[in-house]
């Protein structure tokens, strides 16, 4: 079952296990500079407002109704990241494991391949939670992603259009598969260490003016970011494929969000330069116990928004100044749940 609660998608599988629950949050964030430099992780600036497509059936495009799912507003050149949080199972001292597939315009953000049912290992077309805490973009090489950046569908910037030559789907597609109960109970008979991390919400926002335009937005590859997507340490048969849940997340141009929903979208995020000049933190996360997957050759060959914008002679990516973060917070997995890191004086 899939529910929308507190701006998060909640996937629950009570027929598999009472604690088989995973939430996915869509975080607003800084757009990192698209300058071919590898940047650290930007902060979370709070959740995007997410609403049911069916609640606005009169105003949304007919194809959105066909897909169902939910919708959220994004400005042109705005960035996002996805936060994964799986249910903590108290009597086993571990979070329930899930396999998660994420596609943009039905092109896998991990492998670059077209959407297909189920899971694949060669190349791996999914992530595993709780080991993978978040996803910020398209996996272009080992240890590096290009940030998810919203662009109008049909403008030629989205990964979907660059790979398929068509502006057909847009948005995000997510599928979640729980670990089989017998596998979970066999693998985790005793407590296991785990660390919960979050990139805190640091900013609040207001709403902009609106204009009439096409609502559909797609995700294009933006700036380069240091982020590892971890290899699945489990067996492919450990996942209960026939119990998976799927959802379409429609990306609506923020300029017409109010006309469709009656509510105001968030104000655009601050620029990376403004944020950095204020001395606010960037983040670096690593897990010594995991191995990262190789990047996708398909995705690595995509042109970034800045590259395409230069070729087109337009200004699709305003305020793209390079920055050098001075306040970098290192987040290392490996602490026991509830354990406080001791400071170094």
Secondary structure, DSSP 8 states (H G I E B T S, - for coil): -EEEETTEEEEE-TTT-TT-EEEEEEEEE-----SS-EE-B--B--B--EEEGGGGTTTS-HHHHHH-SEEEEE-TT-EEEEEEEE-EEGGGTEE--EEEEEEETTEETTT--B--SS--BTTB--EEETT--EE-EEEEETTEEEEEEEEETTSS-SHHHHHHS-----SEEEEEEEB-HHHHHHHTSS----------B--------------BEEEEEEEEEE---B---S-GGGB-GGG-EEEEEEEEEGGGHHHHHSS--------HHHHHHTT--EEEEE-TT--B----HHHHTS--HHHHHHHHTS-SS-S------S-EEEEES---TT-------
